[in-house]
Amino acid sequence: MKKSTYSICGFLCLSLLISRGAASLWCYQCVSTQPGCGTPFQWIWHWTKICPEEDDVCVKVLEKKDGETVITRDCLSSLRAIRTDIPADHYEGCRPAAVDVKLANYVNNSIKELDIYRNYYDETTWCFCFLDYRCNSSSNLYPSILMAFASIVFILIPLVTR
């Protein structure tokens, strides 16, 4: 290989080593009616999903009714379109669902299973996370020791072969 090829490879490895930071946020996407998504959570059974928005957070929604809990795990951007009870504060931690006073004001519906008022569950809690490694899942790109070693080797080879 030419010296310039080694230099280019070394530069690329070094730039990968320097570019520390989050590549994207990965979150689990499942509902507790699926096997392994309840409590305890079996992470090995479920795929992770790349959240589409840049400022996204992972969400775990706990909905309790008469001792039964339904857990939903997903990205916040995916739930924004279908849920109106999202709390205003999206920082790390758990908080109760927001009350939407405008929800279903002008609707006359006699089918209670549709739950248009969103009052079926006794308690709804939203948990947000984006700081921990796979909290509901976030993945950070950190340089490995192998990458550091490879970049040092590719930088030193042209110097040694002169």
DSSP file (Angstrom, degrees, kcal/mol; ACC not computed):
  #  RESIDUE AA STRUCTURE BP1 BP2  ACC     N-H-->O    O-->H-N    N-H-->O    O-->H-N    TCO  KAPPA ALPHA  PHI   PSI    X-CA   Y-CA   Z-CA
    1    1 A M              0   0    0      0, 0.0     2,-0.1     0, 0.0     0, 0.0   0.000 360.0 360.0 360.0 149.1    0.0    0.0    0.0
    2    2 A K     >  -     0   0    0      1,-0.1     4,-1.7     4,-0.0     3,-0.2  -0.377 360.0-115.8 -77.4 159.5    1.1    3.5   -0.6
    3    3 A K  H  > S+     0   0    0      1,-0.2     4,-2.2     2,-0.2     5,-0.1   0.859 116.1  56.9 -63.4 -34.9    1.9    5.9    2.2
    4    4 A S  H  > S+     0   0    0      1,-0.2     4,-2.3     2,-0.2    -1,-0.2   0.855 103.7  53.5 -66.8 -33.2   -1.0    8.1    1.1
    5    5 A T  H  > S+     0   0    0      2,-0.2     4,-2.6     1,-0.2    -1,-0.2   0.915 109.3  48.5 -65.9 -42.2   -3.4    5.2    1.5
    6    6 A Y  H  X S+     0   0    0     -4,-1.7     4,-2.7     1,-0.2    -2,-0.2   0.899 111.1  50.8 -63.1 -39.5   -2.2    4.6    5.0
    7    7 A S  H  X S+     0   0    0     -4,-2.2     4,-2.6     2,-0.2    -2,-0.2   0.908 110.8  47.9 -65.3 -40.9   -2.6    8.3    5.8
    8    8 A I  H  X S+     0   0    0     -4,-2.3     4,-2.6     2,-0.2    -2,-0.2   0.928 113.6  47.4 -65.1 -44.5   -6.1    8.3    4.5
    9    9 A C  H  X S+     0   0    0     -4,-2.6     4,-2.5     1,-0.2     5,-0.2   0.908 113.1  49.4 -62.7 -40.9   -7.0    5.2    6.5
   10   10 A G  H  X S+     0   0    0     -4,-2.7     4,-2.6   144,-0.4    -2,-0.2   0.907 110.6  49.6 -64.5 -41.3   -5.4    6.7    9.6
   11   11 A F  H  X S+     0   0    0     -4,-2.6     4,-2.6     2,-0.2    -2,-0.2   0.920 111.6  48.7 -63.2 -43.8   -7.3    9.9    9.2
   12   12 A L  H  X S+     0   0    0     -4,-2.6     4,-2.1     2,-0.2    -2,-0.2   0.919 113.3  46.8 -63.0 -43.7  -10.6    8.1    8.8
   13   13 A C  H  X S+     0   0    0     -4,-2.5     4,-2.1     1,-0.2    -1,-0.2   0.909 113.2  49.3 -64.8 -40.7  -10.0    6.0   11.8
   14   14 A L  H  X S+     0   0    0     -4,-2.6     4,-2.3     2,-0.2    -2,-0.2   0.896 109.7  50.8 -65.9 -39.6   -8.9    9.0   13.8
   15   15 A S  H  X S+     0   0    0     -4,-2.6     4,-1.8     1,-0.2    -1,-0.2   0.876 110.4  49.8 -67.2 -35.2  -12.0   10.9   12.8
   16   16 A L  H  < S+     0   0    0     -4,-2.1    -1,-0.2     2,-0.2    -2,-0.2   0.880 110.9  50.9 -65.8 -36.9  -14.2    8.0   13.8
   17   17 A L  H  < S+     0   0    0     -4,-2.1    -2,-0.2     1,-0.2    -1,-0.2   0.885 112.4  45.3 -67.3 -38.4  -12.4    7.9   17.2
   18   18 A I  H  < S+     0   0    0     -4,-2.3     2,-2.7     1,-0.2    -1,-0.2   0.823  91.9  84.9 -75.5 -31.0  -12.9   11.6   17.8
   19   19 A S     <  +     0   0    0     -4,-1.8     2,-0.2    -5,-0.2    -1,-0.2  -0.381  61.2 163.7 -77.1  70.7  -16.5   11.7   16.8
   20   20 A R        +     0   0    0     -2,-2.7     2,-0.2   122,-0.1   122,-0.2  -0.597  24.1  79.8 -83.3 148.4  -17.9   10.7   20.1
   21   21 A G  E    S-A  141   0A   0    120,-1.5   120,-1.3    -2,-0.2     2,-0.4  -0.758  82.5 -43.0 140.8 175.3  -21.6   11.2   20.8
   22   22 A A  E     -     0   0A   0     -2,-0.2   118,-0.2   118,-0.2     3,-0.1  -0.560  34.9-169.9 -77.8 128.9  -25.0    9.8   20.2
   23   23 A A  E    S-     0   0A   0    116,-0.5     2,-0.3     1,-0.4    -1,-0.2   0.885  70.5 -35.1 -81.1 -42.7  -25.7    8.5   16.7
   24   24 A S  E     -A  139   0A   0    115,-0.7   115,-0.7     2,-0.0     2,-0.5  -0.968  64.9 -94.8-168.8 167.8  -29.4    8.1   17.4
   25   25 A L        -     0   0    0     26,-0.3    26,-2.8    -2,-0.3     2,-0.5  -0.835  32.1-159.9 -99.5 128.8  -31.8    7.1   20.1
   26   26 A W  E     +B   50   0B   0     -2,-0.5     2,-0.3    24,-0.2   110,-0.2  -0.923  14.2 176.8-109.4 129.3  -32.9    3.5   20.2
   27   27 A C  E     -B   49   0B   0     22,-2.6    22,-3.0    -2,-0.5   110,-0.3  -0.949  31.4-112.4-130.1 150.8  -36.1    2.6   22.0
   28   28 A Y  E     -B   48   0B   0    108,-1.7     2,-0.5    -2,-0.3    31,-0.2  -0.548  25.4-155.9 -75.2 148.1  -38.0   -0.6   22.5
   29   29 A Q        +     0   0    0     18,-0.9     2,-0.3    -2,-0.2    45,-0.2  -0.903  41.8 106.8-130.3 103.0  -41.4   -0.7   20.8
   30   30 A C  E     -C   73   0C   0     43,-1.7    43,-3.0    -2,-0.5     2,-0.3  -0.978  53.1-127.7-163.9 169.1  -43.9   -3.1   22.4
   31   31 A V  E >   -C   72   0C   0     -2,-0.3     3,-2.7    41,-0.2     6,-0.2  -0.945  32.4-114.9-125.4 148.0  -47.0   -3.5   24.6
   32   32 A S  T 3  S+     0   0    0     39,-2.6     6,-0.3    -2,-0.3     5,-0.2   0.584 110.5  73.0 -65.0  -8.4  -47.3   -5.7   27.7
   33   33 A T  T 3  S+     0   0    0     38,-0.2    -1,-0.3     4,-0.1     3,-0.0   0.641  85.6  81.3 -76.1 -13.0  -49.8   -7.9   25.9
   34   34 A Q  S X  S-     0   0    0     -3,-2.7     3,-1.7     1,-0.1     4,-0.3  -0.706 102.5 -92.7 -87.1 144.4  -46.9   -9.2   23.9
   35   35 A P  T 3  S+     0   0    0      0, 0.0    -1,-0.1     0, 0.0    -2,-0.1  -0.315 107.6  11.6 -59.2 133.7  -44.8  -11.9   25.6
   36   36 A G  T 3  S+     0   0    0     -4,-0.2     6,-3.1     4,-0.1     9,-0.1   0.406 100.7  96.8  83.9  -1.7  -41.8  -10.5   27.5
   37   37 A C  S <  S+     0   0    0     -3,-1.7    -5,-0.2    -6,-0.2     4,-0.1   0.527  72.7  67.6 -97.5  -6.0  -42.8   -6.8   27.3
   38   38 A G  S    S-     0   0    0     -4,-0.3    -5,-0.1     2,-0.3    32,-0.1   0.408 101.0 -20.8 -85.5-137.6  -44.5   -6.7   30.8
   39   39 A T  S    S+     0   0    0      1,-0.2     2,-0.1    -7,-0.1    -1,-0.1  -0.983 131.5  33.5-118.7 120.7  -42.8   -7.0   34.2
   40   40 A P  S    S-     0   0    0      0, 0.0     2,-0.4     0, 0.0    -2,-0.3   0.538  97.8-137.3 -76.5 152.3  -40.1   -8.3   34.2
   41   41 A F        -     0   0    0     -4,-0.1     2,-1.0    -2,-0.1    -4,-0.2  -0.657   6.9-152.4 -82.8 127.4  -39.1   -7.0   30.8
   42   42 A Q    >   -     0   0    0     -6,-3.1     3,-1.6    -2,-0.4     4,-0.4  -0.790  14.1-177.7 -99.6  90.5  -37.3   -9.6   28.6
   43   43 A W  G >  S+     0   0    0     -2,-1.0     3,-0.9     1,-0.3    -1,-0.2   0.757  74.1  67.4 -63.8 -25.5  -35.1   -7.3   26.5
   44   44 A I  G 3  S+     0   0    0      1,-0.2    -1,-0.3    -3,-0.1    -2,-0.0   0.727  97.1  54.8 -69.2 -20.7  -33.8  -10.2   24.4
   45   45 A W  G <  S+     0   0    0     -3,-1.6     2,-0.4    -9,-0.1    -1,-0.2   0.636 100.2  69.0 -86.3 -14.9  -37.2  -10.9   22.9
   46   46 A H  S <  S-     0   0    0     -3,-0.9     2,-0.1    -4,-0.4   -16,-0.1  -0.858  71.2-133.8-118.2 141.0  -37.8   -7.4   21.5
   47   47 A W        -     0   0    0     -2,-0.4   -18,-0.9   -18,-0.2     2,-0.3  -0.457  23.0-126.5 -79.1 156.2  -36.2   -5.4   18.7
   48   48 A T  E     -B   28   0B   0    -20,-0.2     2,-0.4    -2,-0.1   -20,-0.2  -0.711  18.2-145.7-100.1 160.3  -35.2   -1.8   19.2
   49   49 A K  E     -B   27   0B   0    -22,-3.0   -22,-2.6    -2,-0.3     2,-0.6  -0.960  16.0-120.6-126.9 141.2  -36.4    1.0   16.9
   50   50 A I  E     -B   26   0B   0     -2,-0.4   -24,-0.2   -24,-0.2    25,-0.1  -0.719  33.3-124.2 -81.3 123.3  -34.5    4.1   15.9
   51   51 A C        -     0   0    0    -26,-2.8   -26,-0.3    -2,-0.6     5,-0.1  -0.491  14.5-141.9 -69.7 135.3  -36.5    7.1   16.9
   52   52 A P  S    S+     0   0    0      0, 0.0     2,-0.2     0, 0.0    -1,-0.1   0.788  74.4  70.4 -74.1 -28.5  -37.2    9.3   13.9
   53   53 A E  S >  S-     0   0    0      1,-0.1     3,-1.0     4,-0.1   -28,-0.2  -0.601  76.2-131.7 -96.1 154.0  -36.8   12.8   15.5
   54   54 A E  T 3  S+     0   0    0      1,-0.2    -1,-0.1    -2,-0.2    -3,-0.1   0.874 107.1  40.9 -68.6 -38.8  -33.6   14.4   16.7
   55   55 A D  T 3  S+     0   0    0      2,-0.0    -1,-0.2   -30,-0.0     2,-0.0  -0.040  88.9 139.2-100.8  31.2  -34.9   15.5   20.1
   56   56 A D    <   -     0   0    0     -3,-1.0     2,-0.3    -5,-0.1    -5,-0.1  -0.295  34.4-159.5 -74.6 158.2  -36.8   12.3   20.7
   57   57 A V        -     0   0    0    -32,-0.1    19,-2.4    34,-0.0     2,-0.3  -0.947  23.3-108.5-132.3 156.3  -37.0   10.4   24.1
   58   58 A C  E     -DE  75 129C   0     71,-2.4    71,-2.1    -2,-0.3     2,-0.4  -0.642  37.5-157.9 -83.4 144.5  -37.9    6.9   25.0
   59   59 A V  E     -DE  74 128C   0     15,-3.0    15,-2.1    -2,-0.3     2,-0.4  -0.959  19.6-171.3-129.5 140.6  -41.3    6.5   26.7
   60   60 A K  E     -DE  73 127C   0     67,-2.4    67,-2.5    -2,-0.4     2,-0.5  -0.977  15.0-161.5-126.8 118.3  -42.8    3.8   29.0
   61   61 A V  E     -DE  72 126C   0     11,-3.0    11,-2.2    -2,-0.4     2,-0.6  -0.884   0.9-163.1-104.4 124.3  -46.5    4.4   29.6
   62   62 A L  E     -DE  71 125C   0     63,-3.2    63,-2.9    -2,-0.5     2,-0.5  -0.932   7.1-175.9-108.3 116.5  -48.0    2.6   32.7
   63   63 A E  E     -DE  70 124C   0      7,-2.5     7,-2.8    -2,-0.6     2,-0.4  -0.957   8.2-164.8-116.3 117.9  -51.8    2.4   32.6
   64   64 A K  E     +DE  69 123C   0     59,-3.2    58,-1.8    -2,-0.5    59,-1.7  -0.848  16.3 165.5-110.9 137.1  -53.4    0.8   35.7
   65   65 A K  E >  S-D   68   0C   0      3,-2.6     3,-1.9    -2,-0.4    56,-0.1  -0.895  72.4 -24.8-149.3 116.0  -56.9   -0.5   36.2
   66   66 A D  T 3  S-     0   0    0     -2,-0.3     3,-0.1     1,-0.3    55,-0.0   0.866 126.3 -45.4  51.3  47.3  -58.1   -2.7   39.1
   67   67 A G  T 3  S+     0   0    0      1,-0.2     2,-0.4     0, 0.0    -1,-0.3   0.411 116.3 111.6  81.5  -2.8  -54.7   -4.2   39.8
   68   68 A E  E <   - D   0  65C   0     -3,-1.9    -3,-2.6     2,-0.0     2,-0.5  -0.883  50.8-159.0-106.0 136.0  -53.9   -4.8   36.1
   69   69 A T  E     - D   0  64C   0     -2,-0.4     2,-0.5    -5,-0.2    -5,-0.2  -0.953   7.5-161.0-119.7 130.4  -51.1   -2.8   34.4
   70   70 A V  E     - D   0  63C   0     -7,-2.8    -7,-2.5    -2,-0.5     2,-0.5  -0.947  13.8-161.5-106.7 124.3  -50.7   -2.3   30.7
   71   71 A I  E     - D   0  62C   0     -2,-0.5   -39,-2.6    -9,-0.2     2,-0.4  -0.915   6.6-171.2-111.1 129.3  -47.2   -1.1   29.7
   72   72 A T  E     -CD  31  61C   0    -11,-2.2   -11,-3.0    -2,-0.5     2,-0.4  -0.981   2.0-168.6-119.3 128.6  -46.4    0.5   26.4
   73   73 A R  E     +CD  30  60C   0    -43,-3.0   -43,-1.7    -2,-0.4     2,-0.3  -0.967  30.9 113.7-118.0 131.4  -42.8    1.2   25.3
   74   74 A D  E     - D   0  59C   0    -15,-2.1   -15,-3.0    -2,-0.4     2,-0.2  -0.967  64.8 -67.5-172.1 179.3  -42.1    3.4   22.3
   75   75 A C  E >>  - D   0  58C   0     -2,-0.3     4,-1.2   -17,-0.2     3,-0.5  -0.613  42.1-124.4 -81.1 148.2  -40.5    6.7   21.1
   76   76 A L  H 3> S+     0   0    0    -19,-2.4     4,-1.6    -2,-0.2     3,-0.4   0.883 109.9  58.4 -62.1 -38.7  -42.3    9.9   22.1
   77   77 A S  H 3> S+     0   0    0      1,-0.2     4,-0.5   -20,-0.2    -1,-0.2   0.812 104.1  52.2 -63.6 -28.8  -42.7   11.0   18.5
   78   78 A S  H <4 S+     0   0    0     -3,-0.5     4,-0.3     1,-0.2    -1,-0.2   0.820 113.1  43.4 -75.2 -30.6  -44.6    7.8   17.7
   79   79 A L  H >X S+     0   0    0     -4,-1.2     4,-1.9    -3,-0.4     3,-0.8   0.673  94.9  79.5 -88.0 -18.0  -47.1    8.3   20.5
   80   80 A R  H 3< S+     0   0    0     -4,-1.6    -1,-0.2     1,-0.2    -2,-0.1   0.836  90.8  52.8 -59.1 -34.7  -47.6   12.1   19.9
   81   81 A A  T 3< S+     0   0    0     -4,-0.5    -1,-0.2    -3,-0.2    -2,-0.1   0.757 119.6  31.3 -75.1 -24.3  -50.0   11.5   17.1
   82   82 A I  T <4 S+     0   0    0     -3,-0.8     2,-0.4    -4,-0.3    -2,-0.2   0.548 109.7  66.6-113.8  -9.4  -52.3    9.1   19.0
   83   83 A R     <  +     0   0    0     -4,-1.9     3,-0.2     1,-0.1    -1,-0.1  -0.936  42.1 178.6-119.2 137.9  -52.1   10.3   22.6
   84   84 A T  S    S+     0   0    0     -2,-0.4    -1,-0.1     1,-0.1    -4,-0.1   0.386  73.8  74.7-110.7   0.5  -53.4   13.6   24.0
   85   85 A D        +     0   0    0     15,-0.1    13,-1.9    12,-0.1    -1,-0.1   0.030  60.4 136.9-103.5  27.6  -52.4   13.0   27.7
   86   86 A I        -     0   0    0     11,-0.2    11,-0.1    -3,-0.2     4,-0.1  -0.596  57.3-118.4 -75.5 128.0  -48.7   13.5   27.3
   87   87 A P        -     0   0    0      0, 0.0    -1,-0.1     0, 0.0    10,-0.1  -0.280  15.0-125.8 -63.2 153.5  -47.2   15.5   30.2
   88   88 A A  S    S+     0   0    0      1,-0.1     2,-0.7     2,-0.0    -2,-0.0   0.833  94.6  73.6 -70.3 -32.8  -45.5   18.8   29.2
   89   89 A D        +     0   0    0      1,-0.1    -1,-0.1     2,-0.0     6,-0.0  -0.755  54.9 175.3 -87.8 115.6  -42.3   18.0   31.0
   90   90 A H        +     0   0    0     -2,-0.7    -1,-0.1    -4,-0.1     3,-0.1   0.207  37.3 121.5-104.5  14.3  -40.4   15.3   28.9
   91   91 A Y  S    S-     0   0    0      1,-0.2    37,-0.3   -34,-0.0    -2,-0.0  -0.293  78.1 -61.5 -76.1 165.8  -37.2   15.2   31.0
   92   92 A E  S    S+     0   0    0     35,-0.1    37,-0.2     2,-0.0     2,-0.2  -0.088  98.3  47.4 -45.4 133.2  -35.9   12.0   32.6
   93   93 A G  E    S-F  128   0C   0     35,-2.4    35,-2.9    -3,-0.1     2,-0.4  -0.621  83.7 -68.5 125.0 179.5  -38.3   10.5   35.2
   94   94 A C  E     +F  127   0C   0     33,-0.3    33,-0.3    -2,-0.2    31,-0.0  -0.861  43.9 164.8-112.6 143.7  -42.0    9.5   35.7
   95   95 A R  E     -F  126   0C   0     31,-2.5    31,-3.0    -2,-0.4     3,-0.1  -0.985  39.6 -91.4-151.5 156.0  -45.0   11.8   36.0
   96   96 A P  E     -F  125   0C   0      0, 0.0    29,-0.2     0, 0.0    27,-0.0  -0.255  52.3 -91.2 -68.4 158.0  -48.8   11.4   35.8
   97   97 A A        -     0   0    0     27,-2.3   -11,-0.2     1,-0.1     2,-0.2  -0.318  42.4-109.3 -67.5 149.8  -50.6   11.9   32.6
   98   98 A A        -     0   0    0    -13,-1.9     2,-0.6    -3,-0.1    -1,-0.1  -0.484  27.3-122.3 -76.9 150.5  -51.9   15.3   31.6
   99   99 A V        -     0   0    0     -2,-0.2     2,-0.8   -13,-0.0    -1,-0.0  -0.850  17.1-153.7 -96.9 125.5  -55.7   15.9   31.7
  100  100 A D    >   -     0   0    0     -2,-0.6     3,-1.1    17,-0.2   -15,-0.1  -0.854  11.0-175.7-101.4 103.3  -57.1   17.1   28.4
  101  101 A V  T 3  S+     0   0    0     -2,-0.8    -1,-0.2     1,-0.2    -2,-0.0   0.707  82.1  55.9 -73.5 -19.0  -60.3   19.1   29.2
  102  102 A K  T >  S+     0   0    0      2,-0.1     3,-1.1     3,-0.0     2,-0.3   0.500  78.4 121.6 -88.9  -3.7  -61.1   19.6   25.5
  103  103 A L  T <  S-     0   0    0     -3,-1.1    13,-0.0     1,-0.3    -3,-0.0  -0.451  88.5 -15.4 -69.4 122.9  -61.1   15.9   24.7
  104  104 A A  T >  S+     0   0    0     -2,-0.3     3,-0.8     1,-0.1    -1,-0.3   0.788  83.7 144.3  59.6  36.3  -64.4   14.6   23.3
  105  105 A N  T <  S+     0   0    0     -3,-1.1    -2,-0.1     1,-0.2    -1,-0.1   0.889  74.6  38.4 -68.2 -39.7  -66.5   17.6   24.3
  106  106 A Y  T 3  S+     0   0    0     -4,-0.2     2,-0.5     2,-0.0    -1,-0.2  -0.106  94.9 106.5-106.2  35.6  -68.7   17.5   21.2
  107  107 A V    <   -     0   0    0     -3,-0.8     2,-0.7     2,-0.1     9,-0.0  -0.954  47.9-165.0-119.4 131.3  -69.1   13.8   20.9
  108  108 A N        +     0   0    0     -2,-0.5     2,-0.4     2,-0.0    -3,-0.0  -0.891  29.2 158.6-112.2  98.4  -72.2   11.8   21.7
  109  109 A N        -     0   0    0     -2,-0.7    -2,-0.1     1,-0.1     7,-0.0  -0.980  28.8-175.7-128.5 128.5  -71.0    8.2   21.9
  110  110 A S        +     0   0    0     -2,-0.4     2,-0.9     1,-0.0    -1,-0.1   0.407  61.5  96.9-101.9   1.3  -72.7    5.3   23.7
  111  111 A I    >   -     0   0    0      1,-0.2     3,-1.2     2,-0.0     4,-0.3  -0.796  52.4-172.3 -94.1 102.6  -69.9    2.7   23.0
  112  112 A K  G >  S+     0   0    0     -2,-0.9     3,-1.1     1,-0.3    -1,-0.2   0.746  76.3  69.9 -70.3 -22.5  -67.9    2.7   26.2
  113  113 A E  G 3  S+     0   0    0      1,-0.2    -1,-0.3     2,-0.1    -2,-0.0   0.719  86.5  67.1 -68.2 -19.6  -65.2    0.4   24.8
  114  114 A L  G <  S-     0   0    0     -3,-1.2    -1,-0.2     1,-0.0    -2,-0.2   0.764  86.9-156.7 -71.4 -23.7  -64.0    3.2   22.4
  115  115 A D    X   +     0   0    0     -3,-1.1     3,-0.9    -4,-0.3     5,-0.1   0.895  27.2 164.4  50.5  50.7  -62.8    5.1   25.5
  116  116 A I  T 3  S+     0   0    0      1,-0.2    -1,-0.1     2,-0.1    -4,-0.1   0.746  74.6  52.0 -70.8 -22.5  -63.0    8.5   23.7
  117  117 A Y  T 3  S-     0   0    0    -13,-0.1    -1,-0.2   -12,-0.0   -17,-0.2   0.546 103.9-133.8 -86.5  -7.7  -62.7   10.4   27.0
  118  118 A R    <   +     0   0    0     -3,-0.9    -2,-0.1     1,-0.1    -3,-0.0   0.905  69.9 121.4  53.2  47.9  -59.6    8.3   28.0
  119  119 A N        +     0   0    0      1,-0.1    -1,-0.1     4,-0.0    -3,-0.1   0.138  33.8 100.5-121.6  18.8  -61.0    7.7   31.4
  120  120 A Y  S    S+     0   0    0     -5,-0.1     2,-0.2    -8,-0.0    -1,-0.1   0.924  72.6  67.5 -69.2 -44.0  -61.0    3.8   31.4
  121  121 A Y  S    S-     0   0    0      1,-0.1   -56,-0.2   -56,-0.1     3,-0.1  -0.545  73.3-145.0 -82.2 142.8  -57.7    3.5   33.4
  122  122 A D  S    S+     0   0    0    -58,-1.8     2,-0.4     1,-0.3   -57,-0.2   0.870  85.9  14.2 -70.2 -38.2  -57.6    4.6   37.0
  123  123 A E  E     -E   64   0C   0    -59,-1.7   -59,-3.2     2,-0.0     2,-0.4  -0.995  62.0-169.7-144.7 132.3  -54.0    5.8   36.8
  124  124 A T  E     -E   63   0C   0     -2,-0.4   -27,-2.3   -61,-0.2     2,-0.4  -0.990   9.3-174.6-125.5 125.4  -51.8    6.6   33.8
  125  125 A T  E     -EF  62  96C   0    -63,-2.9   -63,-3.2    -2,-0.4     2,-0.5  -0.969  11.0-154.1-123.1 133.8  -48.1    7.3   34.4
  126  126 A W  E     -EF  61  95C   0    -31,-3.0   -31,-2.5    -2,-0.4     2,-0.5  -0.922   7.9-166.6-106.5 127.5  -45.6    8.4   31.7
  127  127 A C  E     -EF  60  94C   0    -67,-2.5   -67,-2.4    -2,-0.5     2,-0.4  -0.969   6.2-166.5-115.2 126.9  -41.9    7.6   32.2
  128  128 A F  E     +EF  59  93C   0    -35,-2.9   -35,-2.4    -2,-0.5     2,-0.3  -0.871  10.9 169.3-112.6 143.3  -39.3    9.3   30.0
  129  129 A C  E     +E   58   0C   0    -71,-2.1   -71,-2.4    -2,-0.4     7,-0.1  -0.979  22.4 141.0-153.4 142.6  -35.7    8.4   29.5
  130  130 A F        +     0   0    0     -2,-0.3    -1,-0.1   -73,-0.2     4,-0.1   0.307  69.0  69.1-154.4  -1.1  -32.9    9.4   27.2
  131  131 A L  S    S+     0   0    0      2,-0.1     2,-0.1     7,-0.0    -2,-0.0   0.788  83.8  73.9 -96.0 -30.9  -29.8    9.5   29.4
  132  132 A D  S >  S-     0   0    0      1,-0.1     3,-1.0     7,-0.0     2,-0.7  -0.470  91.3 -99.9 -87.4 156.0  -29.2    5.9   30.3
  133  133 A Y  T 3  S-     0   0    0      1,-0.3     6,-0.2    -2,-0.1    -1,-0.1  -0.652 104.9 -14.7 -73.9 113.7  -27.8    3.1   28.1
  134  134 A R  T 3  S+     0   0    0      4,-2.0    -1,-0.3    -2,-0.7     5,-0.1   0.935  81.6 157.3  54.8  53.7  -30.9    1.2   27.0
  135  135 A C  S <  S-     0   0    0     -3,-1.0    -2,-0.1     1,-0.1  -108,-0.1   0.970 104.7 -21.7 -68.9 -54.8  -33.3    2.8   29.6
  136  136 A N  S    S-     0   0    0   -110,-0.2  -108,-1.7    -4,-0.2   -77,-0.1   0.287 139.9 -63.5-116.4 -21.7  -36.1    1.9   27.3
  137  137 A S        +     0   0    0   -110,-0.3     2,-0.4    -5,-0.2    -4,-0.1   0.217  67.3 165.7 148.6 122.2  -33.2    2.0   25.2
  138  138 A S        -     0   0    0     -6,-0.2    -4,-2.0  -113,-0.2     2,-0.5  -0.995  19.2-156.0-133.1 144.7  -30.7    4.6   24.0
  139  139 A S  E     -A   24   0A   0   -115,-0.7  -115,-0.7    -2,-0.4  -116,-0.5  -0.971   4.1-161.9-125.4 126.5  -27.5    3.7   22.4
  140  140 A N  E     -     0   0A   0     -2,-0.5     2,-0.8  -118,-0.2  -118,-0.2  -0.802  19.0-129.2-106.0 149.5  -24.3    5.8   22.3
  141  141 A L  E     +A   21   0A   0   -120,-1.3  -120,-1.5    -2,-0.3    -2,-0.0  -0.865  35.6 170.8 -96.8 108.1  -21.4    5.5   19.9
  142  142 A Y        -     0   0    0     -2,-0.8     2,-0.1  -122,-0.2  -122,-0.1  -0.939  37.8-105.7-118.1 142.6  -18.2    5.4   21.9
  143  143 A P        -     0   0    0      0, 0.0     2,-0.2     0, 0.0  -126,-0.1  -0.378  34.6-137.4 -67.3 141.5  -14.8    4.6   20.5
  144  144 A S     >  -     0   0    0      1,-0.1     4,-1.8    -2,-0.1     5,-0.1  -0.495  20.7-113.3 -92.7 167.1  -13.5    1.1   21.3
  145  145 A I  H  > S+     0   0    0      1,-0.2     4,-2.6     2,-0.2     5,-0.2   0.863 119.0  57.0 -66.0 -35.9  -10.0    0.2   22.3
  146  146 A L  H  > S+     0   0    0      1,-0.2     4,-2.6     2,-0.2    -1,-0.2   0.898 105.6  49.8 -62.1 -40.6   -9.7   -1.7   19.0
  147  147 A M  H  > S+     0   0    0      2,-0.2     4,-2.1     1,-0.2    -1,-0.2   0.896 111.3  49.0 -66.0 -39.8  -10.6    1.5   17.0
  148  148 A A  H  X S+     0   0    0     -4,-1.8     4,-1.9     2,-0.2    -2,-0.2   0.923 112.9  47.4 -64.7 -43.8   -8.0    3.5   19.0
  149  149 A F  H  X S+     0   0    0     -4,-2.6     4,-2.4     1,-0.2    -2,-0.2   0.917 111.4  50.9 -63.3 -43.7   -5.3    0.8   18.4
  150  150 A A  H  X S+     0   0    0     -4,-2.6     4,-2.4     1,-0.2    -1,-0.2   0.894 110.1  49.1 -63.1 -40.5   -6.2    0.7   14.6
  151  151 A S  H  X S+     0   0    0     -4,-2.1     4,-1.4     2,-0.2    -1,-0.2   0.882 111.1  49.6 -68.7 -36.3   -5.9    4.4   14.2
  152  152 A I  H  X S+     0   0    0     -4,-1.9     4,-2.4     2,-0.2    -2,-0.2   0.919 111.7  49.3 -66.3 -42.2   -2.6    4.5   16.0
  153  153 A V  H  X S+     0   0    0     -4,-2.4     4,-2.3     1,-0.2    -2,-0.2   0.931 110.7  49.2 -62.3 -46.0   -1.3    1.7   13.8
  154  154 A F  H  < S+     0   0    0     -4,-2.4  -144,-0.4     1,-0.2    -1,-0.2   0.768 114.0  46.7 -68.1 -23.9   -2.4    3.4   10.6
  155  155 A I  H  X S+     0   0    0     -4,-1.4     4,-0.6    -5,-0.2    -1,-0.2   0.855 115.4  44.8 -81.9 -36.6   -0.8    6.7   11.6
  156  156 A L  H  X S+     0   0    0     -4,-2.4     4,-2.2     1,-0.2     5,-0.2   0.787  97.8  71.8 -80.1 -27.4    2.5    5.1   12.7
  157  157 A I  H  X S+     0   0    0     -4,-2.3     4,-2.2     1,-0.2    -1,-0.2   0.912  98.3  47.7 -58.8 -45.7    3.0    2.7    9.7
  158  158 A P  H  4 S+     0   0    0      0, 0.0     4,-0.3     0, 0.0    -1,-0.2   0.858 112.3  51.1 -64.2 -30.8    3.8    5.6    7.2
  159  159 A L  H >< S+     0   0    0     -4,-0.6     3,-0.6    -3,-0.2    -2,-0.2   0.878 112.7  44.9 -71.5 -36.4    6.3    7.0    9.7
  160  160 A V  H 3< S+     0   0    0     -4,-2.2    -1,-0.2     1,-0.2    -3,-0.2   0.851 109.0  55.7 -75.7 -35.3    8.1    3.7   10.2
  161  161 A T  T 3<        0   0    0     -4,-2.2    -1,-0.2     1,-0.2    -2,-0.2   0.414 360.0 360.0 -81.8   3.2    8.2    2.8    6.5
  162  162 A R    <         0   0    0     -3,-0.6    -1,-0.2    -4,-0.3    -2,-0.1   0.478 360.0 360.0 -72.5 360.0   10.1    6.0    5.5
